[in-house]
Amino acid sequence: MRSSLFCLFFLLLTFVSPVSAIDPVQIPAPPEVSAKAYILADHNSGRVLAESNADQRLEPASLTKIMTAYVIFRELAKGSLKLDTMVTVSEKAWRTEGSRMFAQVGAQISVENLLKGMIVQSGNDASVALAEHVAGDETVFAQVMNQNAERLGMKNTHYKNSMGLPDPEHYTTARDLLTLTNALIEEFPEYYKWHSIKEFLFNGIKQTNRNRLLWIDSTVDGVKTGHTDGAGYCLVASALRDGMRLVSVVLNTKSDKERAQANQTLLNYGFHFYETKLLYKANEKLTEARIWKGEVSMAEVGLMKDFYVTFPRGQYQSLKASMEVNNSTVAPVNQNDKLGSIKVVLNDQMIAQTDLVSLKPIPEGGLFRRAFDSLQLMFKK
């Protein structure tokens, strides 16, 4: 048996003009930008606002270093690596071609400085040094990168190195880079902030971040540029405006200027025409579900994660949310077991959905409870 609870949002602030409810903003089609592939999405809700060829496999160039950073951040979080750990730069790292932080062979450099050299200066030497320190060999480190890509659900990504030099088996997609960037921002905010550093001085050489948007748009705080002849000019950008974070991925444009313009165009479109609101918080009781043959007969039901919804700007009051609860579940019930769903509808179209879960485990009840509920279920059928 399933029951539905419906709630209509009338949450406009008192100062909002009634005209906005009568004449909501009309959303134009997303802009077309000069890139082989791109995607724009809200970080919190996950809603995609614009995309083109988002699943086409392309060379990532130095966007590879987003995954390299992600793997190193995980090592830091596990405690198997520390920011002040000193890393010896190998001859291979020193000789690596492409962009560099100018680390000298045999030098002892802290993990923190290598990370900043990789993130800000896009140092290939820093990437290789970190990979070798963590995995002993860059090839083994690439396997760790691929394991993380699989765990995150990056279905069209495969890595062969830590820095993004061309290889036929080294590829990704705009959508997979969006997935990775969202994970990086959500899991490691204390390290993500380094992606907004505009310049970094190392070994007496000051280099600037190649992300032009850090100078153009004060709301942009990352993420990473990339360029090779095959990959073209690429940029993953993220911006935070009034509590709303968007992530844009642009792959294979013709110039540094074009990749910046393309990302700026996408971000401006998203922020101008859409807004994002937190509808329900995680781990708070939203309703109850009937549990049969358990220690208790009712389960507290809520969400595993905060539930954000992205919708056309000015249409908050038109959102309708419904909760559908499964009242036929038989114990035992584990914490976070699915017991229903929430659906959000705008103008008769579903724009968001998430699972309702049990907030607490419910073990089987005693013999009498199980027998009594079995009898009740028999009559219900």
Buried (B, 14 or more C-beta within 10 A) or exposed (E): EEEEEEEEBEEBEEEEEEEBBEEBBEBEEBEEBBBBBBBBBBBBBBBBBBBBBBEBBBBBBBBBBBBBBBBBBBBBEEEEBEEEBEBEBBEBBBEBEBBBBBBEEEBEBBBBBBBBBBBBBBBBBBBBBBBBBBBEEBEEBBEBBBEBBEEBEBEBBBBBBBBBBBEEEBBBBBBBBBBBBBBBBEBBEEBBEBBBBEEBEBBEEEBBBBBBBBEEBEBBBBBBBBBBEEBBBBBBBBBBBEEBBBBBBBBBBEEBEBBBBBBBBBBBBBBEBBBBBEBBEEEEEBBBBBBBBBBBBEBBBBBBBBBBBBBBBBBBBBBBBBBBBBBBBBBBBEEBBEBBBBBBBBEEEEBBEBBBBBBBBBEBBEEEBBEBBEEEEEEEE
